[in-house]
Amino acid sequence: MNEVLDTIVIGGGQAGLASGYHLQKKGLRFLILDASDEAGGSWPRYYDSLKLFSPARFSSMPGMTFPGDPNGYPKRDEVIRYLQDYRAKFQLPVRTNQRVASVERDGEGFTVRTMVGDTFRARTIINATGSFHNPYTPVLPGQEAFQGRTLHSSEYRNPEPFRNQRVVVVGRGNSAVQIGVELAEVSKTSLAVLRPVQFMKSRLLGQDVHFWIKLIGFDTFPFWRFGKTAPSSSAVNDSGGYKEKVAAGKPDQQPMFTSFYEDGVIWPNGRKEPVDTVIFATGYRPHLPYLQAIGALDAEGRPLHQAGISDVLGLYYVGLEGQRSFASATLRGVGPDAQFVVKKLLRHLKR
């Protein structure tokens, strides 16, 4: 297209849609490019039983309240439907099946080329793909010899394929524990952990813990103003009785195994145990190769930015973990971050 837009937003999930909301409020000309066939970010690819760790009343995006029981914890499909309704309500201009191949400098703006051969031009870019689209799986000794199945938690959908198996879930975060508890209903499952799982109460003095987090300002505390990234918590939100189930050994916890062997894993005490499946709930890493050519990434491929403002003039981010606050990569956090970024972007356009 020959038109030069004010902004191109890369990513049509929660961060991209929240960015679109604030761009629209400012009357800017923009497009949202999404790699999948339906806007919604990573949510459609998460496991079936996934629930938000915050209640609905603390999980809304700008301009639209999350529906349903305000004290309930929305399920994955409810979040997907909410994002679809959000896009429709504000008639946000999302182009699907537009995976970005490259971003190039074009005078004072940018040219964006997609895998299907389309070209778009804009004065500014908001990268809103977040941190949850590039699964990280460590490579461990003996892994190539293991005859069982290994997969990342992003590939897990439900426990049925693992019925009556011996399963080890690597990790101690929310996803690891949720998946481990679910699998323990149909299989012999262990969590392989470097340190024991820590649990955080979901309610305190009769209120959901997010009420107190918001009240004291921790959720939105601007760590970036002190030159720091907001910390991430490894504590598991005990909104599903997980602590009790783990304490009962469903699943149990084991110190992280040292290596694989052909039939299973080798535990720190040297004991070999046959295992059918190992699931790595080991998180995600940024993967933004299309920004490498314009000098936007460090040597390890991480975005160079402060509070979502890139070192590259005219490039911005929304949805990065710890970008401006503890809540940055969440449904409740992308709105304030998008508002902040669009304010900075608008100043750039008015130069």
C-alpha positions, -999 to 999 in steps of 0.1 A, spaced: 0 0 0 12 35 -8 -5 52 21 18 62 50 0 55 82 7 71 116 13 38 132 15 1 125 8 -22 155 25 -56 152 4 -82 171 -34 -85 176 -36 -99 211 -44 -80 243 -14 -56 239 -22 -48 203 -59 -43 209 -52 -20 239 -28 0 217 -54 2 190 -80 15 216 -57 44 226 -46 51 190 -82 53 179 -90 77 208 -63 101 195 -77 99 160 -46 84 145 -45 63 112 -32 28 120 -34 -9 113 -30 -39 135 -11 -68 118 -16 -102 134 2 -134 124 -27 -158 131 -61 -162 113 -80 -146 142 -70 -118 166 -65 -130 201 -28 -133 206 -15 -164 223 -47 -173 242 -61 -197 216 -29 -218 219 -29 -222 257 -41 -253 274 -78 -259 277 -82 -255 315 -61 -223 318 -76 -197 341 -66 -161 348 -48 -156 381 -67 -124 387 -105 -121 391 -126 -106 363 -130 -73 381 -92 -68 380 -88 -81 344 -105 -55 322 -89 -37 293 -95 0 287 -131 9 278 -147 -25 283 -154 -43 316 -147 -80 317 -182 -97 318 -195 -123 342 -189 -128 379 -165 -100 390 -150 -123 417 -146 -153 394 -114 -163 376 -121 -162 338 -112 -193 318 -92 -193 286 -122 -194 263 -138 -165 282 -107 -145 276 -107 -154 239 -143 -143 236 -136 -111 255 -108 -102 231 -130 -109 201 -158 -88 215 -133 -60 223 -121 -59 187 -156 -58 174 -169 -32 199 -143 -7 189 -141 -18 153 -103 -20 154 -86 -24 120 -70 -58 124 -54 -76 94 -50 -113 101 -26 -138 85 0 -110 83 31 -124 100 58 -98 98 90 -107 80 110 -75 82 109 -39 94 131 -15 76 139 22 80 122 43 54 133 79 57 119 91 90 94 62 91 93 24 85 84 -1 59 69 -34 71 69 -65 49 49 -96 58 54 -132 49 25 -132 24 43 -104 4 23 -74 15 40 -41 23 29 -14 47 44 20 56 41 40 88 57 68 106 59 48 139 57 12 150 42 -4 181 55 -39 186 28 -56 207 36 -93 203 45 -96 240 68 -122 255 47 -153 252 51 -165 216 85 -181 217 86 -211 240 119 -217 258 130 -253 263 164 -260 279 186 -287 264 197 -312 291 224 -339 292 213 -371 275 182 -356 260 190 -367 225 190 -404 237 156 -402 255 131 -424 237 100 -409 254 82 -377 245 93 -342 254 72 -311 249 69 -275 260 38 -265 281 27 -244 251 20 -277 233 -1 -291 262 -39 -290 258 -55 -315 282 -45 -345 303 -63 -372 282 -33 -382 259 -12 -388 291 -36 -411 309 -18 -439 329 16 -425 319 46 -415 341 49 -378 336 75 -353 348 66 -315 346 97 -293 348 90 -260 365 75 -244 396 54 -216 383 16 -212 378 15 -231 346 37 -260 358 15 -264 389 -18 -261 371 -8 -286 345 8 -309 371 -23 -310 393 -45 -317 363 -22 -345 351 -21 -361 385 -58 -369 382 -50 -394 354 -13 -402 357 16 -405 380 30 -370 379 59 -352 395 71 -316 394 108 -314 389 119 -282 406 152 -264 415 135 -251 446 102 -261 463 71 -244 449 60 -213 468 23 -205 471 6 -171 474 -28 -170 491 -55 -160 467 -75 -142 494 -64 -121 524 -87 -106 550 -117 -115 529 -104 -99 497 -87 -113 466 -49 -106 469 -51 -84 437 -73 -60 457 -44 -54 481 -18 -54 453 -38 -26 436 -45 -8 469 -8 -5 479 1 5 443 25 -25 437 7 -35 406 16 -3 388 47 8 407 70 25 381 101 4 386 114 18 352 119 52 367 146 37 389 163 20 359 149 -14 368 126 -39 352 96 -48 373 102 -81 392 84 -112 382 69 -134 409 75 -172 410 49 -177 437 19 -197 425 -15 -181 430 -34 -207 451 -68 -199 435 -75 -236 428 -65 -254 460 -32 -262 444 -12 -260 477 -33 -287 493 -30 -310 463 8 -307 460 11 -313 497 -8 -345 492 16 -356 465 -8 -350 436 16 -341 420 46 -346 442 78 -325 441 112 -339 432 146 -321 430 153 -313 393 167 -344 375 203 -341 364 200 -358 330 180 -380 307 188 -416 298 172 -437 271 141 -448 291 137 -418 314 154 -394 338 182 -397 364 175 -380 397 202 -362 418 207 -393 440 216 -413 409 184 -432 407 172 -439 372 134 -439 366 115 -448 335 94 -419 322 69 -416 294 67 -379 290 86 -348 302 67 -314 299 89 -283 301 69 -254 318 100 -233 314 86 -200 301 92 -180 270 119 -157 255 115 -127 232 118 -135 195 118 -104 173 142 -111 144 124 -87 121 137 -58 144 173 -69 143 182 -49 111 172 -16 126 193 -20 157 164 -25 181 178 -56 199 207 -64 221 232 -92 214 208 -118 230 178 -106 209 161 -87 237 145 -53 230 165 -22 239 140 1 255 130 20 286 93 17 297 84 6 262 102 35 244 128 19 221 163 31 215 152 33 179 133 66 173 97 59 164 96 23 177 76 14 208 66 -17 227 35 -28 246 30 -61 264 66 -69 275 69 -86 309 80 -60 335 79 -32 308 67 -5 332 52 -24 361 45 -57 377 12 -60 357 27 -50 323 21 -83 304 -14 -89 318 -49 -80 306 -51 -54 334 -17 -40 327 -16 -35 289 -41 -6 290 -20 18 311 12 8 292 -5 14 259 -18 48 270 17 58 281 33 47 249 7 63 226 12 96 245 50 94 238 42 84 202 19 113 196 47 137 208 70 121 182 44 126 154 39 162 163 77 171 160 
